Amino acid sequence: MKEVLITSGTSFEGYDIVGYGTYKFTQTILNSNFLKDFGTSIADIATDRRDIYQEKIDEILNETINNFTDMVRETKYNAVVGFRTGVEEYTNNVTAVVASGTLVNIKEQYKSEFDKSSFIRNEIYVRNYYDLLVPRASKVVLASEGKGTKISVWFNNYNNDDIKALKAEFQFTNIYGDNITLPDVDFTFDKTNLKLLKSDYVECKLPDKYIKMISSVKVYIKKYVKASGVYEIDADSIGIEMSDVKFKALKLKKGIDAVANYKSDGLVWTCNCGHVNEGGAEECVICGRKQDEMKNSITFNYEPMLEEMKTKEYVIEIKDVLMKYIKDIDTGMRMQLLEIMESGLNYEKSRGSMKDSVIEKVENLFLGL
């Protein structure tokens, strides 16, 4: 027997409406003496609570709903929205119990393997990279349904290479600062030649109880396979020192492969991908980012100012450093920086040195946090 879902609302959780039908109703006619037998009228239905009357109405209502459901089963539709029931009084003392609603077709929403049940999940940005035109691990996803841990990795594929498989070693760090190594995990890719490769989930030996405890990860690529052969990376990876908060903010602003803030001394410039390019290069040789676009988004190199601020002891001295650079800072940020200084000066009177707090707020302002 076909299942029919019915709601008084306009949608079903977990389902999509894929087609609408017509508005339908069914009714069960009561005999003309039904209300008179109880000495009442249709207006008193809501307040008359005599058991026999209520039982009779419930019986007829259930019959009407069943009839309505059977009617829907005979159509091509499998659900009803806007479902209503009620008692109608027609002329000549004819009374009916009515059920009505709009017929629709619904389809269960797609759910991935992990969406089908409650599970543990943790997404971690990778805190090391290779400054080469090789697959770059950018994000690790750990997930579990309570039956062991699965792992997936997102790789930036700058060359759009036809990478078919990849072997990697993982060094996880938990919230206690302990390291956990996961050697020789193999990934395969159904779709290649993409800028961003997302591996399928594979089983790994990391206990699922550790998933939420992992705070950072480094990925060391051992080998990867293309149609032209098997390749190894003959270079050391570069570690990322910035805080988690700043690292996440950088990626949100500059892309998932971003590992460094843009800077230039005229002779060379550092791209968001971390590669150091010659000063005259218009775009990065690794990721293809254009230097002019990064220049437009950063008009003031704040790092020398921050380094000088860190040599001071009190906010009044930090403010003096700011005033030395302020003419070069974008107009829109000057007032915010001055407000940070004034706030720090006020707190410093009662709480002691506010140096670290003020410097952090200045840096966060330039990072867009």
Number of C-alpha atoms within 10 A of each C-alpha: 5 10 10 15 15 20 15 14 11 12 17 17 7 11 13 14 16 10 11 15 14 10 14 15 19 19 22 17 17 16 12 16 12 16 18 11 9 12 8 12 13 12 9 10 14 7 7 13 11 9 9 10 15 13 12 11 16 13 10 19 21 13 15 23 21 14 17 19 20 14 13 22 16 10 10 11 19 19 25 28 22 15 18 15 17 11 17 13 16 11 7 7 15 15 21 20 22 20 23 21 21 21 23 22 19 21 14 12 11 11 10 8 8 13 10 10 9 10 13 15 17 15 18 19 22 26 21 20 25 22 16 16 13 20 24 24 27 24 21 22 17 23 21 20 17 12 9 14 22 21 22 19 23 21 21 21 21 19 14 14 16 16 23 16 17 22 17 17 16 18 15 21 17 16 12 9 11 9 14 15 14 15 15 16 17 17 19 18 14 11 12 18 14 16 14 19 21 21 21 14 16 15 14 18 13 17 13 21 12 13 20 15 14 20 17 19 20 25 23 20 22 17 15 21 17 14 9 8 8 12 13 13 15 9 9 11 17 14 13 16 11 13 9 15 10 15 20 18 17 22 17 12 11 16 14 20 24 22 27 19 17 20 20 16 9 9 9 14 20 19 26 23 23 22 19 18 19 16 15 11 12 14 17 20 17 18 20 12 15 14 22 11 11 16 13 9 9 15 11 15 15 16 13 9 16 17 11 12 22 13 11 15 13 19 26 16 13 22 21 14 16 21 12 10 13 18 10 13 15 12 10 8 12 15 11 13 20 16 11 18 23 16 14 25 21 12 13 16 10 8 10 11 16 19 22 14 12 23 20 11 16 20 16 14 14 15 14 10 12
